[in-house]
Every structure is written in structure tokens, then in C-alpha cells.
Amino acid sequence: MITAQNQSPQTSLPKAFVTIVVIWTVLCAIGAVGNHSDDLQRAGYTGSYLRMFWLWWREHLLLMAMSFACYAFFSARPALLASVPRILAAYLLAAIVMTPLELLHGRLLTLYDQGQLSGVAAVIDAALARSGFWQFMALVWVTFTFVAVVAACSWREGRRREQAWMRAHSDNLNLRLELEQQRLLALRGQLEPHFLFNALNAISALVRSDDKRVALDGINHLSALLRYALEASARDHVGLREERQFLDDYLALQRLRYGARLHVRIDGDSEAVLAADIPPLLLQPLIENALRHGLDCHDRPSDIRVAFAADSKSLAIHVSNPASDVRSANPGLGLGLRHVRERLHLAYGDNASLQTGLQDGRFVVDIRMPLHAPDQ
């Protein structure tokens, strides 16, 4: 009887009340048409249809109130609709309470029309004196009203759950799409063409200089880096130990480019820390960002510091490098940190954070995230 709404029960109650009154008014109008047509066939009948409609409408006022009360009850407790025993218990309660009230209401109106309304006792006596047929009809009307409201509430709740499931499914698909896009962005961030070209050129120079051992080490590092990046980009989380190895291979290749100028200090990578889980390819953009702030801006040695710390629930990653007043010409500056922040948000929501700033003349990146991957 009530159309499905995407509103809360409190905000939909006024609309439900109006809908219930309209539905009962239509039913009363239809019933009055039948009675009025029958009465017109009787000789001497002079009553109007409007009076007949009014008699029907006031006769069903109590059922209107019952309809709204049942709707409000099941809207506030939708879980009851999933339990047949509880629905039956609610029906028995409604039948026990409403059937006698419906009989009293009908006799009250009859005595009022006849001018015999002399007190509550007279109404009760008249109601008790009604035949079994009228008692049965009162029970039928109460049952019809209860079943109609339960059916409408069940349909509305089913629609609400279906729409909620569809929204959740759509959100999940959007999230998966964003994750895939972030994986692609992360992979592109690790394997930028300029980095690969620089690494290959450095290896080629080593080969031409007949430094085959170092050149072979560079090829091995590049192979390991490419293999890990391709495999890890398809995973949601990897062990920090794997990321550290990837970072070592990345730094080894960068040393082919920067040579002795590249200084990176890593602290806190204990066994407990290395057992943590993090999104794949997360550390390299932090080092890349430090390199772009540092070695790409001057000719001095770098001073990049990386520190890990963990407690029972969270992992902290701290990366810093001397702040430079010279702006890097690399157009990718800052994009890596933005991608890292987006990936942390997708993976952990508000449970992870990335903060940047200047401290004691150094550019600092602080990350805090859960120690282990969330349960899927």
C-alpha cells in the first residue's frame, strides 16, 4: 500500500500518512458506489452518494489509524519483517486489540445515528450483542489491513535493500576501477621512460668502458626491478621486506646515474617492521621525490634519510632531504606524493595519513598506516 522510498522512516511518515488516507478514501469511494447503486433500486430512497461516501469513510477511520500505526511500527523495526514468528505475534496482538475496537467503533456510529448514544456501557453492550457474522467481518477487515501494510512494508524494505546493494555494488566497482587506475599510475611512476633511458644509457656506458661486472650488476638490478614492478602492480598489498628489496634495486640503478653523490640512510628496518604489509610500489615515489628535490637541483651529495617505526597496530614511514631553494625543472615534481596519498586513501581510508612540511631546513614526508593489510 505504500510506495518504496529512499527516505528515513521519520521523514517518510507524513507522506505515508497522506498515502494511507488517500488509499482508504479511494476504497471507501468504491464501496460507497456499490451501496448507493443498490439503494437506488429501492423504492422511495432519496439518499445522496456523498452521504453514503461519508458513512463509509468514517466507518473506516479506525482502520486508517491502524494502517498508519502498523506502518510506523514496521518502519521503525524493519528487522521484524524478516521473522515470520514475530510477524504472527504482531498480527495476534493487532487482532486481539483492534477487532473489539472495530466492533465498538461500528456500534458507536450506529447508536449516534439513531440518537441512542447514552454512555460507554450502552456502546459496549451493543457491540457484544452483534452477531458472529459482524464479529467475523471485523476480524476480516483487521486482518486485511494488517496483511496489506506488512506486504507494502516488506516490498518497500526489499526495494530499499536492493537499492542499497546496487549502490554498494556500484561503489565497489568504482573503487576497483580507481584501484586499477592507481596501479597503472604507480607502475608508470616507477617505470618512467627517462629513468629507464638513463639506466640503460649508464649500463651501455659501462659496457663500452669494459666495466662488464658493474654493467652486469646493473642489468640484474634492472631486470629485478622490472619483474617486481610488473608482478606487484597486480596485488593490493605486499610485504615491506619485498618493497625494501625493490628499493635497493632502484637505488643501485640510480647510483649508475648519480654515482657517489647519492647518499641514502635507512633506519628502523627491523624484522618486526619488515613483516608489515603496505601497498605495492609505495616507497620508490618517496625516494624519487627526494631525488628531485635534491640531486636534480644541485651538484652536491644528497642526504636522504628514511626511517621506519612500528607499534602493535600501525607503521610509520619518515622520509626527509635537505630543502632546496632551486625549483626542479622536472614536471613530475609533486605528482608522486599526490599518487601516494591517493593510494593510501583508497587502501585504508581515514586510517592512513600522509603529511609533508619543512622541519629544520629539511623537506619531510611522514606516513602513518595500519601495520597489516585490512581483511578483505
FENKA-V174696 format. One record per pair of residues at least 24 apart in sequence whose C-alpha atoms are under 7 Angstrom apart, sorted by the first residue. I is the first residue (numbers start at 1). J is the second residue. Records with the same first field share a line. If there is no record, write none. Layout:
# FENKA-V174696
I = J, J
This chain:
# FENKA-V174696
1 = 148, 149, 152
2 = 152
3 = 156
4 = 156, 159
5 = 156
6 = 160
9 = 75, 76
13 = 72
17 = 68
20 = 64, 68
21 = 64
24 = 64
25 = 57
28 = 53, 56, 57
29 = 53
32 = 56
59 = 106
62 = 102
63 = 145
67 = 145, 146, 149
70 = 149
71 = 149, 153
74 = 153
81 = 154
91 = 146
95 = 139, 142
98 = 142
99 = 138, 139, 142
102 = 138
103 = 127, 135, 138
182 = 343
183 = 233
186 = 281
187 = 229, 233
189 = 336
190 = 284
198 = 257
199 = 253, 256, 257
202 = 256, 257
218 = 253
221 = 249, 252, 253
222 = 253
225 = 249, 250
232 = 280
233 = 280
236 = 279, 280
237 = 277, 278, 279, 280, 373
238 = 277, 278, 279, 280
239 = 274, 275, 276, 277, 278
240 = 274, 275, 276, 277, 278
241 = 274, 275
243 = 281, 283
247 = 284
261 = 300, 301, 302
262 = 301, 302
263 = 301, 302, 303, 304
264 = 303, 304, 305
265 = 304, 305, 306
266 = 305, 306, 307
267 = 306, 307, 308
268 = 307, 308, 309
269 = 308
273 = 309, 310
276 = 371, 372
277 = 371, 372, 373
278 = 373
282 = 340
285 = 336, 337
286 = 337
289 = 333, 336
290 = 321
292 = 328, 333
293 = 323, 324, 328
294 = 321, 322, 324
296 = 328
297 = 326, 327, 328
313 = 370, 371
314 = 368, 369, 370, 371
315 = 368, 369, 370, 371
316 = 367, 368, 369
317 = 366, 367, 368
318 = 365, 366, 367
319 = 364, 365, 366
320 = 362, 363, 364, 365
321 = 362, 363, 364
322 = 361, 362, 363
323 = 361, 362, 363
